[in-house]
Amino acid sequence: MHMEYSATSKYVRVSTRKVRLVADSIRKLTPAVALMALTHVPKAAAAPLTKTIASAIANAKQKGAAEESLRFQTIEIMGGPGMKRWNAVSRGQAHAFKKRMTHIRVVLEEKKEKDHGTKN
């Protein structure tokens, strides 16, 4: 039986590009190790990503999964809406820019570790 556990954070006020940078650095880790690693990442994107991963782990535990057997199936970093803003510049002009948002979706799966070799 193959179980999936997920958590989603929407409208996170950090640009998608910045969140992807942090997400790519922890993709290969286990969720428990990723949480530890994210505490040492000096980026704004680390906080919402930590919350989403912690929520996915909590959802898995609620359903009876063992935390040690969890692995990342996917970490989706999707673009959300952008708030249009203006910056006043010289000669009464204005330059437009977007304050971008991100949707984060973390999907965990339960994997059993295979025992390699025998114990003496």
RODO-2510 file (C-alpha; in nm, 4 decimals, decimal comma):
residues 120
     n   res          X          Y          Z
     1     m     0,0000     0,0000     0,0000
     2     h     0,1369     0,3374    -0,1063
     3     m     0,0311     0,6379     0,1029
     4     e     0,0752     1,0051     0,0203
     5     y     0,0585     1,2937     0,2659
     6     s     0,0526     1,6560     0,1560
     7     a     0,0472     2,0132     0,2829
     8     t    -0,0018     2,3400     0,0936
     9     s     0,0847     2,7033     0,1684
    10     k    -0,0727     2,9621    -0,0578
    11     y    -0,0080     3,3314    -0,1181
    12     v     0,3362     3,3258     0,0452
    13     r     0,4851     3,6754     0,0054
    14     v     0,8234     3,5671    -0,1322
    15     s     0,8936     3,5462    -0,5052
    16     t     0,8753     3,1991    -0,6627
    17     r     1,2323     3,2167    -0,7879
    18     k     1,3691     3,2744    -0,4372
    19     v     1,1646     2,9894    -0,2859
    20     r     1,2778     2,7486    -0,5630
    21     l     1,6410     2,8216    -0,4789
    22     v     1,5885     2,7015    -0,1205
    23     a     1,3589     2,4111    -0,2191
    24     d     1,6161     2,2709    -0,4636
    25     s     1,8777     2,2614    -0,1869
    26     i     1,6676     2,0277     0,0333
    27     r     1,4900     1,8148    -0,2293
    28     k     1,7244     1,5153    -0,1903
    29     l     1,7094     1,5100     0,1918
    30     t     1,4575     1,3300     0,4109
    31     p     1,1839     1,5594     0,5521
    32     a     1,3198     1,5373     0,9106
    33     v     1,6742     1,6255     0,7996
    34     a     1,5374     1,9004     0,5701
    35     l     1,3701     2,0709     0,8681
    36     m     1,7016     2,0721     1,0536
    37     a     1,8904     2,2034     0,7491
    38     l     1,6386     2,4834     0,6875
    39     t     1,7011     2,6289     1,0343
    40     h     2,0511     2,7205     0,9106
    41     v     1,9454     2,8727     0,5754
    42     p     1,9656     3,2550     0,6004
    43     k     1,6882     3,3238     0,3484
    44     a     1,3330     3,4534     0,3888
    45     a     1,2021     3,1597     0,1823
    46     a     1,3247     2,9092     0,4451
    47     a     1,0523     2,9994     0,7006
    48     p     0,7384     2,9295     0,4896
    49     l     0,9021     2,6175     0,3425
    50     t     0,9795     2,4901     0,6948
    51     k     0,6181     2,5464     0,8016
    52     t     0,4806     2,3587     0,4996
    53     i     0,7142     2,0602     0,5455
    54     a     0,6359     2,0479     0,9203
    55     s     0,2645     2,0531     0,8383
    56     a     0,3030     1,7655     0,5887
    57     i     0,4924     1,5613     0,8508
    58     a     0,2196     1,6344     1,1078
    59     n    -0,0471     1,5254     0,8564
    60     a     0,1419     1,1986     0,7999
    61     k     0,1769     1,1323     1,1747
    62     q    -0,1950     1,1998     1,2189
    63     k    -0,2641     0,9222     0,9678
    64     g    -0,0297     0,6845     1,1522
    65     a     0,2902     0,7069     0,9447
    66     a     0,6351     0,6781     1,1035
    67     e     0,8407     0,9965     1,0600
    68     e     1,1607     0,8006     0,9813
    69     s     1,0011     0,6267     0,6817
    70     l     0,8839     0,9497     0,5122
    71     r     1,0455     1,0759     0,1903
    72     f     0,9692     1,3694    -0,0386
    73     q     0,7640     1,2659    -0,3384
    74     t     0,7383     1,6207    -0,4750
    75     i     0,8028     1,9768    -0,3618
    76     e     0,6048     2,2018    -0,5958
    77     i     0,6863     2,5721    -0,5992
    78     m     0,4224     2,7460    -0,8111
    79     g     0,3774     3,1107    -0,8965
    80     g     0,0876     3,2870    -0,7287
    81     p    -0,0629     3,6246    -0,8169
    82     g     0,1458     3,9387    -0,8304
    83     m     0,0408     4,2652    -0,6652
    84     k     0,0990     4,5555    -0,9033
    85     r     0,2775     4,8481    -0,7427
    86     w     0,4351     5,1747    -0,8602
    87     n     0,7647     5,3427    -0,7825
    88     a     0,7864     5,7221    -0,8157
    89     v     1,0784     5,8303    -1,0356
    90     s     1,2023     6,1588    -1,1791
    91     r     0,9945     6,4090    -1,3795
    92     g     0,6633     6,2909    -1,2332
    93     q     0,6891     5,9466    -1,3861
    94     a     0,6209     5,6061    -1,2298
    95     h     0,7792     5,2653    -1,2908
    96     a     0,5626     4,9574    -1,2416
    97     f     0,6764     4,6450    -1,0552
    98     k     0,5137     4,3331    -0,9166
    99     k     0,5253     4,2041    -0,5597
   100     r     0,5145     3,8349    -0,6403
   101     m     0,3576     3,5527    -0,4400
   102     t     0,4168     3,1786    -0,4282
   103     h     0,2134     2,8642    -0,3679
   104     i     0,4087     2,5801    -0,2008
   105     r     0,2903     2,2168    -0,2107
   106     v     0,4817     1,9389    -0,0345
   107     v     0,3868     1,5763    -0,0986
   108     l     0,5424     1,3049     0,1205
   109     e     0,5354     0,9292     0,0671
   110     e     0,6076     0,6417     0,3010
   111     k     0,9057     0,4287     0,2014
   112     k     1,0281     0,1257     0,3881
   113     e     1,4062     0,1037     0,4297
   114     k     1,5548    -0,2185     0,2910
   115     d     1,7960    -0,4037     0,5173
   116     h     2,1269    -0,4462     0,3297
   117     g     2,3379    -0,7295     0,4673
   118     t     2,3052    -0,9316     0,7838
   119     k     2,3738    -0,8333     1,1430
   120     n     2,6381    -1,0236     1,3390
***
